[in-house]
Every structure is written in C-alpha cells, then in structure tokens.
C-alpha cells in the first residue's frame, strides 16, 4: 500500500472513531495511537496531520458543501465512513496544495478508500458528490476563457 494511501486510511480511521463517539474524544490522541498501530515508520506523518488539521479547521464549510452537493442526504444521515471519506476528499480537493495532491488524485483516492471501507454504493456516492464539486470548481475556469 502506498504511503499516502495508508496515511489517508489512518486519517479515515481516526476521524471515524472521533465522529462515532460524537467528537468527545481527544482527536490528537486517537491519531497518534492509529499512527503507531497502523503506520509505524510511515515516512510522511506530517501528511496525516495536515489532512486531520485541515478537515477539522474547514469542517463547517466542508459539511455545508456536502449538503449542497447531496441535498437529499443530510450530513448526519450519511454513513459515518462515507461522511468522513467525503470530508477527506473535499479537504484535499478544495484546500490542499494542488501541486501536492491534484484534484483528480484527491477524487480517485477517496473513491478507492470508499471501495475498501464503505458499503456497496459508497464509491458511486463519493464519486457523485466529489464529481459535482469538481465540476463547479472548473466551470468558472472554462467560462473565464470564453469572454467576448
């Protein structure tokens, strides 16, 4: 398993646990434990911390984007795995360094994680939400070049 893929799964496991217990746990302690247990010797622990910090810092905006992109699914009714895969994917898609994680990589990684950890329909749902957000991101770029 590639290091960054492993890092994202550690983030997912940590966010899942934190979310499952209604954010009543110390997220830093959860991440540290999961890094030690599932990623000993991981060569980019700072990548894990950047994603965790970014998801937490931008949590309200990310959840609002999920609600807009999937209006028939209130965030608290989305399966915990899917909700957190979306949060990771949206953080990387919208806020991470595009040179480090290109948008299509962020989307693909989220889909792959959903295939491994989500339900049967998770990859399709994740792809639909992230694809909708990505289409909105590139739309202004396309129309900017068509000015008359």
N, C-alpha and C positions, 0 to 999 in steps of 0.2 A: 504494500500500500504506500503510495507516495506520501511524503512528509506533510504536505499541505492538506491533502485529503484526510490524513489521520488527524491533523490539527483541527480541521472543521468538525470531524466526528467527536472529538473531545469537547469542543465548544457546544455541539448539539447535546451531548450527554449532560454537560454541566447546566446548560440553560433549561433542559428538560426537567432535571431534578429541582432546580430553583423554582421553575414555573409550577411544577407538580405540588410543591409544598407552599404555594401561594406567596413566593418570594420572602418567606420567613426565615430562610437560611442565609448564612454568610456565603455569598457567591464566590468571593475570593478563595475561601477555604475549600469549597466544592471544586473549583477549577484546579487548585493546587493538588488536591487529592487525586483528581482524574488524570492530571498530567503525570503524576508519579505512578499511578496504577496502569494507565493505558499508553502512556507515551514516554517511558523512561529513556532518557538520552535523545529525545526529539531535538533536532538541530535548530528549530525555529520556535521556541516557546513564546517569543515576543509576538509572533503571528497570531497565536491563540489569544493572547492578552489584548491585542489590537481589536480583534473581532468582538470579544466579550465586552470590552470597554465601549466600542462603537455601538453595539446593539443596545446596551444599557443607556448610553447617552442619547441616542436617537430613537429610543423605544416608542415614545408617544407619536413621533412623526411616522415611524415605520408602521405602527399599528393603524394609523389613520390611512396610510397608503394601502394597506391590506384591505381595509373596509371599503375604500373607494374602488379598488380593482376587483374585489369579490363581494359586492354589496349584499348578495343573498346569504353570505356566511359571516355573521358577527364573529369578531376575533375570538371571543371567549367560547364560541361553539365549534371552532376549528380544532381538530385533534391536536393534542399538545406537541406531538412530533412535527406535524405539518406546520403548525403555527411557528415553531422555532426554526424549522428549515427555511420558512419564508423570511423570518427575521434576519437570519444569517445571509441568505441570498440577497435580500433587499439592502442590507447594510453594505455588502460588497458591491452591489450594482450601483448604488446611489452615492455612497460616502467614501468608499475605499479608493486608494490610488489606482487609477485606470491603467497606469503603466505596470503596476504590480499584479493587478487582477483585472484583465479586460472584461467587459460586460458579458460577452458570450461564455467566458470561462466561469464567471460567477453563476450564470444560469445553469450551465451544464453540471457544475459541481453540486448545486442544490438538487437538481433532478437525480443525479447519481446517489446522493445521500438519501433522498426520498425513496429510491428503489430499494436501498439496503435496509432502511429503518421504518419506512412508512407502510401504509396499507396498500392494497391493490390499486386504488385510484390516486394515491398520493403523487406519483410522478406527473401524471396528467394535470392534476390540480396545481401543483407547484409550477409546472411549465406554463399553464394558462395565466396564472397571476403574474409571474415574472415576465412572461412574454408581453402581457398587456402594459406593464410598467415600462419595459424597454421600448415598446412601440411609441409610447408617449414621450420618451426621452429623445428618440431620434427624429420624431416628427418636426420639432422646431428647427433642427439642423437641416432637414430636407427642404422645408419651406423657406428658410433663410437664403438658400441658393437660387430660389426661383423668383426673386424680386424683379419687378419690371421697371 
